[in-house]
Amino acid sequence: MKALWTPVKIGKLNLNHRLGLAPMTRSRAKPDGTPGGLAAEYYAQRASLGLLISEGTQPSDDGQGYTTTPGIYTDAHVAGWRKVADAVHNAGGHLYIQLMHAGRISHPDNTPHHRQPVGPSAISAEQPMFTPSGMQTTPVPRALTTAEVKQTVKNFAYAARRAIEAGADGVEIHGANGYLIEQFIAPNANTRTDEYGGSLENRARFAIEVVQAVASEIGADRTGIRLSPLSTSGGLVEGPEAPALYRYLVGELNKLNLAYLHILHTGDETLLQDIRKAWTHPLLVNRPGAQPENLHRDLEIGLADLVPVGQLGLANPDLVARLKTNAPLNAADRATFFGGGEAGYTDYPVLAA
């Protein structure tokens, strides 16, 4: 476990150890997308994890997919996130806000504007989606025009600037988990015939342009991106070209000198090794279901520079102290993951209690 407790530099940040908090949707924002009243307390409780990557935060009205998720593009959003950033900093932590455009993984009933979702092409994900009236299937999205794709790139950059205005240390671009950026990558969600569809280079173009725009707006050393190569989330099938596409994409992104690349590992160890070889900057590797006894392994073999944790950090605000002292861990309560109040959010006990 010694590798966990060595310092590391990520972008502008000097971190004391190699743990971090992975982004997790909690669905506790106000109806207008402003972070909820308990959000500052929730993140500050976990400040000892060092680098906190926030829940997915929509960069525009059309970026929202789920109920009561936060945004970062209005003055109210900025004011709400400033409270979060200040609380995290006062507690000794650092905050990256994750910019997440859900694309076709949405439902009109989940958004204040009630518009049809948008995506690369008019192809439904056909995924079950929680809505205020119960479970429904995601509808067919409206295909973005070429001009709208370019505007969406600008929306990401604008949201990144607002995140920095709110006091965030940086942003993570969500290019994983079946959301808009990954929808452009997957041929079963993207049948476009313009420069954003067809060849693997074209299907990677949107991701690259978003990262370039954000890095130009706030600095590459404040910009990270999360990818989930070969993921099937959101009904995606990335196809046999996917490994080659990700090798190309990572190679292009590597030229931009970003703060980090965050890989949600889906099981292809060979591809992960290839990504590590192609990526010469800090690499974050998130293995779903990772246990305390194996968190250090990717660090020791040089595969990762930092390991973000999800449910372990959700259920154990003082995870660092618990791991250092080999103390027992709280179990995460799945029934309280999404929505609600303090239960399962800010009421997990810490060792001092």
C-alpha positions as CSV (number, residue, x, y, z in Angstrom):
1,M,0.0,0.0,0.0
2,K,3.0,2.3,0.3
3,A,2.6,3.5,-3.3
4,L,-0.8,5.1,-2.4
5,W,0.9,7.5,0.0
6,T,3.5,9.1,-2.3
7,P,3.0,12.7,-3.6
8,V,2.1,13.4,-7.2
9,K,1.6,16.5,-9.4
10,I,-1.6,16.6,-11.5
11,G,-1.8,19.7,-13.6
12,K,-1.4,22.7,-11.3
13,L,-2.0,20.6,-8.2
14,N,0.5,19.1,-5.8
15,L,-1.2,16.2,-4.2
16,N,-0.1,14.4,-1.0
17,H,-1.2,10.9,-2.1
18,R,-2.5,8.9,-5.1
19,L,-6.2,8.5,-4.2
20,G,-9.0,10.7,-5.5
21,L,-12.8,10.8,-5.6
22,A,-14.4,9.6,-8.8
23,P,-17.3,11.4,-10.3
24,M,-20.7,10.1,-9.2
25,T,-24.1,11.3,-10.1
26,R,-26.1,12.1,-6.9
27,S,-29.2,13.9,-8.3
28,R,-29.6,16.3,-5.4
29,A,-29.4,19.6,-7.3
30,K,-32.2,22.2,-7.2
31,P,-34.6,22.2,-10.2
32,D,-32.7,25.0,-11.9
33,G,-29.5,23.0,-11.8
34,T,-27.9,24.9,-8.9
35,P,-26.0,22.5,-6.5
36,G,-28.2,21.6,-3.6
37,G,-27.8,23.0,-0.1
38,L,-25.9,20.0,1.2
39,A,-23.4,19.7,-1.7
40,A,-20.7,21.9,-0.1
41,E,-20.8,19.7,3.0
42,Y,-20.8,16.5,1.0
43,Y,-17.7,17.4,-1.0
44,A,-15.9,19.0,1.9
45,Q,-16.4,15.9,4.0
46,R,-14.3,14.0,1.4
47,A,-11.6,16.7,1.0
48,S,-8.9,14.4,2.4
49,L,-9.1,12.4,-0.8
50,G,-7.2,15.3,-2.4
51,L,-8.5,15.5,-5.9
52,L,-12.3,15.5,-5.9
53,I,-14.0,15.1,-9.4
54,S,-17.5,16.3,-9.1
55,E,-20.7,14.6,-10.3
56,G,-21.5,15.1,-14.0
57,T,-22.5,18.7,-14.5
58,Q,-24.3,19.8,-17.7
59,P,-22.7,22.5,-19.8
60,S,-26.0,23.6,-21.3
61,D,-29.8,23.2,-21.1
62,D,-29.7,20.3,-23.7
63,G,-26.9,18.6,-21.8
64,Q,-29.1,17.4,-19.0
65,G,-30.1,13.8,-18.9
66,Y,-31.3,12.9,-15.4
67,T,-33.5,14.6,-12.9
68,T,-32.0,17.2,-10.6
69,T,-28.4,17.2,-11.9
70,P,-26.4,20.3,-11.6
71,G,-25.3,22.8,-14.3
72,I,-22.4,25.2,-14.7
73,Y,-23.5,27.8,-17.2
74,T,-25.7,30.3,-15.3
75,D,-24.8,32.9,-12.6
76,A,-26.9,30.9,-10.1
77,H,-24.9,27.7,-11.0
78,V,-21.6,29.6,-10.5
79,A,-22.7,30.9,-7.1
80,G,-23.8,27.5,-6.0
81,W,-20.5,25.8,-7.1
82,R,-18.5,28.6,-5.5
83,K,-19.9,27.5,-2.1
84,V,-18.7,24.0,-2.9
85,A,-15.3,25.0,-4.1
86,D,-14.7,27.3,-1.1
87,A,-15.8,24.5,1.3
88,V,-13.5,22.0,-0.4
89,H,-10.5,24.4,-0.4
90,N,-11.1,25.3,3.3
91,A,-11.0,21.6,4.1
92,G,-7.7,21.2,2.3
93,G,-9.0,19.5,-0.9
94,H,-9.1,20.3,-4.6
95,L,-12.1,20.3,-7.0
96,Y,-12.5,19.5,-10.6
97,I,-16.0,19.9,-12.0
98,Q,-16.9,17.2,-14.5
99,L,-18.6,18.6,-17.6
100,M,-21.2,16.0,-18.8
101,H,-23.5,16.3,-21.8
102,A,-25.8,13.3,-21.6
103,G,-26.8,13.5,-25.3
104,R,-29.4,10.8,-26.1
105,I,-29.3,9.4,-22.6
106,S,-32.1,11.8,-21.5
107,H,-35.9,12.2,-21.4
108,P,-38.0,15.3,-21.8
109,D,-39.7,14.8,-18.5
110,N,-36.3,15.1,-16.7
111,T,-35.5,18.6,-18.0
112,P,-37.1,22.0,-17.3
113,H,-37.4,22.7,-21.0
114,H,-39.0,19.4,-21.9
115,R,-37.3,19.3,-25.3
116,Q,-36.4,16.2,-27.3
117,P,-32.9,15.0,-26.4
118,V,-30.1,15.5,-28.9
119,G,-27.5,13.2,-30.2
120,P,-25.1,12.5,-33.1
121,S,-27.9,10.8,-35.0
122,A,-31.6,10.1,-34.6
123,I,-31.1,6.7,-33.0
124,S,-32.6,5.8,-29.7
125,A,-30.5,4.3,-27.0
126,E,-33.6,2.3,-25.9
127,Q,-32.5,2.5,-22.3
128,P,-34.7,2.5,-19.2
129,M,-34.6,6.0,-17.6
130,F,-36.0,7.1,-14.3
131,T,-38.4,10.1,-14.7
132,P,-40.7,11.9,-12.2
133,S,-43.6,9.7,-13.5
134,G,-41.7,6.4,-13.3
135,M,-39.4,4.4,-15.5
136,Q,-39.6,5.2,-19.2
137,T,-37.5,4.4,-22.3
138,T,-35.2,7.0,-23.7
139,P,-36.8,8.5,-26.8
140,V,-35.3,9.0,-30.3
141,P,-33.0,12.0,-30.1
142,R,-32.9,14.8,-32.6
143,A,-29.7,14.7,-34.6
144,L,-27.5,17.7,-34.1
145,T,-26.8,19.8,-37.2
146,T,-23.1,20.4,-38.0
147,A,-23.5,24.0,-36.8
148,E,-25.1,22.7,-33.6
149,V,-22.2,20.3,-33.0
150,K,-19.8,23.3,-33.3
151,Q,-22.0,25.3,-30.9
152,T,-21.9,22.4,-28.5
153,V,-18.1,22.5,-28.5
154,K,-18.3,26.2,-27.6
155,N,-20.8,25.4,-24.8
156,F,-18.2,23.1,-23.2
157,A,-15.6,25.8,-23.3
158,Y,-18.0,28.4,-21.9
159,A,-19.0,26.0,-19.0
160,A,-15.3,25.4,-18.3
161,R,-14.8,29.1,-17.9
162,R,-17.7,29.4,-15.6
163,A,-16.3,26.5,-13.5
164,I,-13.1,28.4,-13.0
165,E,-15.1,31.5,-12.1
166,A,-16.8,29.4,-9.5
167,G,-13.4,28.6,-7.9
168,A,-12.9,25.1,-9.3
169,D,-9.3,24.0,-9.8
170,G,-10.1,22.5,-13.2
171,V,-12.6,20.5,-15.2
172,E,-12.9,17.0,-16.4
173,I,-14.6,16.5,-19.7
174,H,-16.9,13.4,-19.6
175,G,-16.1,11.4,-22.7
176,A,-17.2,8.1,-21.2
177,N,-20.2,6.1,-19.9
178,G,-22.3,6.3,-23.0
179,Y,-22.9,10.0,-23.0
180,L,-22.6,12.5,-25.9
181,I,-18.9,12.4,-26.6
182,E,-18.8,8.6,-26.6
183,Q,-22.0,8.6,-28.7
184,F,-20.0,10.3,-31.5
185,I,-17.4,7.5,-31.1
186,A,-19.7,4.6,-31.4
187,P,-20.9,3.7,-35.0
188,N,-24.3,2.4,-33.7
189,A,-25.1,5.8,-32.3
190,N,-23.3,7.9,-35.0
191,T,-24.3,7.4,-38.7
192,R,-23.4,11.0,-39.7
193,T,-22.1,11.8,-43.2
194,D,-20.4,15.1,-42.3
195,E,-16.9,15.5,-40.8
196,Y,-18.1,14.0,-37.5
197,G,-19.1,10.6,-38.8
198,G,-17.8,7.7,-40.8
199,S,-14.1,7.2,-40.4
200,L,-12.5,6.7,-36.9
201,E,-10.8,10.0,-37.3
202,N,-14.1,11.7,-37.9
203,R,-15.8,10.0,-35.0
204,A,-13.0,11.1,-32.7
205,R,-13.2,14.6,-34.0
206,F,-15.9,15.9,-31.6
207,A,-13.9,14.7,-28.5
208,I,-10.7,16.3,-29.8
209,E,-12.4,19.6,-30.6
210,V,-14.1,19.8,-27.2
211,V,-10.8,19.2,-25.4
212,Q,-9.0,21.7,-27.6
213,A,-11.7,24.3,-26.9
214,V,-11.7,23.8,-23.2
215,A,-7.9,23.8,-22.9
216,S,-7.7,27.0,-24.9
217,E,-10.3,28.6,-22.6
218,I,-8.9,27.6,-19.2
219,G,-5.5,26.1,-19.8
220,A,-4.5,22.6,-20.6
221,D,-3.1,22.2,-17.1
222,R,-6.6,22.6,-15.7
223,T,-8.2,20.2,-18.2
224,G,-8.7,16.5,-17.9
225,I,-10.9,14.0,-19.8
226,R,-12.5,10.7,-18.9
227,L,-12.8,7.9,-21.4
228,S,-14.2,4.4,-21.1
229,P,-12.8,2.4,-24.1
230,L,-15.1,-0.4,-25.3
231,S,-17.9,0.5,-22.9
232,T,-21.4,-0.7,-23.7
233,S,-23.0,1.9,-21.4
234,G,-26.1,3.6,-22.9
235,G,-26.6,0.9,-25.5
236,L,-23.3,1.7,-27.3
237,V,-21.5,-0.8,-29.5
238,E,-18.1,0.7,-30.4
239,G,-17.3,-2.1,-32.9
240,P,-14.1,-3.7,-34.0
241,E,-12.4,-0.4,-34.9
242,A,-12.7,0.8,-31.3
243,P,-9.2,-0.1,-30.1
244,A,-7.6,1.6,-33.1
245,L,-9.9,4.6,-32.6
246,Y,-8.9,5.0,-29.0
247,R,-5.2,4.6,-29.8
248,Y,-5.6,7.4,-32.3
249,L,-7.6,9.5,-29.9
250,V,-5.2,9.2,-27.0
251,G,-2.3,10.0,-29.3
252,E,-4.0,13.2,-30.5
253,L,-5.0,14.2,-27.0
254,N,-1.5,13.5,-25.7
255,K,-0.2,16.4,-27.9
256,L,-2.3,18.9,-25.9
257,N,-0.4,18.5,-22.6
258,L,-3.5,18.0,-20.5
259,A,-3.6,17.7,-16.7
260,Y,-4.6,14.1,-16.9
261,L,-6.4,11.3,-18.8
262,H,-8.9,9.4,-16.7
263,I,-9.7,5.9,-17.9
264,L,-12.8,4.0,-16.7
265,H,-11.4,0.5,-17.2
266,T,-13.8,-1.9,-18.9
267,G,-11.6,-5.0,-19.1
268,D,-9.2,-4.9,-22.1
269,E,-5.8,-5.0,-20.4
270,T,-3.9,-4.9,-23.7
271,L,-5.6,-1.7,-24.7
272,L,-5.0,-0.2,-21.3
273,Q,-1.3,-1.0,-21.6
274,D,-1.2,0.6,-25.1
275,I,-2.9,3.7,-23.7
276,R,-0.4,4.0,-20.9
277,K,2.4,3.8,-23.5
278,A,0.9,6.5,-25.7
279,W,0.0,8.8,-22.8
280,T,3.0,10.7,-21.4
281,H,1.1,12.7,-18.8
282,P,-0.7,11.7,-15.5
283,L,-3.0,8.8,-16.0
284,L,-5.9,8.1,-13.7
285,V,-7.3,4.5,-13.8
286,N,-10.7,3.8,-12.2
287,R,-11.4,0.1,-11.9
288,P,-15.1,-0.4,-11.0
289,G,-15.4,-2.5,-7.9
290,A,-11.8,-2.1,-6.8
291,Q,-11.2,-3.1,-3.2
292,P,-8.9,-1.5,-0.7
293,E,-6.4,-4.4,-0.9
294,N,-5.7,-3.8,-4.6
295,L,-5.9,-0.1,-5.0
296,H,-2.1,0.2,-5.0
297,R,-1.4,-2.4,-7.8
298,D,-1.8,-0.1,-10.9
299,L,0.5,2.4,-9.2
300,E,3.2,-0.1,-8.4
301,I,3.5,-1.3,-11.9
302,G,3.4,2.2,-13.4
303,L,0.0,1.7,-15.1
304,A,-1.6,4.6,-13.1
305,D,-0.5,7.7,-11.4
306,L,-3.6,8.2,-9.4
307,V,-6.6,5.9,-8.6
308,P,-10.0,7.6,-8.1
309,V,-12.5,5.7,-6.0
310,G,-16.3,5.8,-6.2
311,Q,-18.4,3.9,-3.7
312,L,-15.5,3.6,-1.3
313,G,-15.3,7.4,-1.1
314,L,-19.0,7.9,-1.1
315,A,-19.5,5.7,1.9
316,N,-16.3,6.6,3.7
317,P,-15.7,10.4,3.9
318,D,-12.5,9.6,5.9
319,L,-11.3,6.8,3.6
320,V,-7.7,8.0,3.7
321,A,-7.6,7.7,7.5
322,R,-9.4,4.4,7.4
323,L,-7.0,2.9,4.9
324,K,-3.9,4.2,6.8
325,T,-5.1,2.6,10.0
326,N,-6.7,-0.5,8.5
327,A,-10.0,0.5,10.1
328,P,-13.3,-1.1,9.0
329,L,-15.2,0.5,6.2
330,N,-18.7,1.7,5.9
331,A,-20.8,-0.1,3.3
332,A,-22.5,2.0,0.6
333,D,-26.3,2.2,0.7
334,R,-27.4,1.8,-2.9
335,A,-31.0,2.8,-2.0
336,T,-29.8,6.4,-1.3
337,F,-27.4,6.9,-4.2
338,F,-29.7,9.2,-6.2
339,G,-31.9,12.0,-4.9
340,G,-33.1,12.6,-1.4
341,G,-31.6,14.5,1.4
342,E,-28.8,13.9,3.9
343,A,-29.4,10.2,4.2
344,G,-26.7,8.3,2.3
345,Y,-25.2,11.7,1.4
346,T,-23.8,13.6,4.3
347,D,-24.6,11.2,7.2
348,Y,-22.0,8.5,6.7
349,P,-20.1,8.2,10.0
350,V,-16.4,8.9,10.3
351,L,-14.0,7.3,12.7
352,A,-14.0,10.2,15.2
353,A,-17.7,9.7,15.7
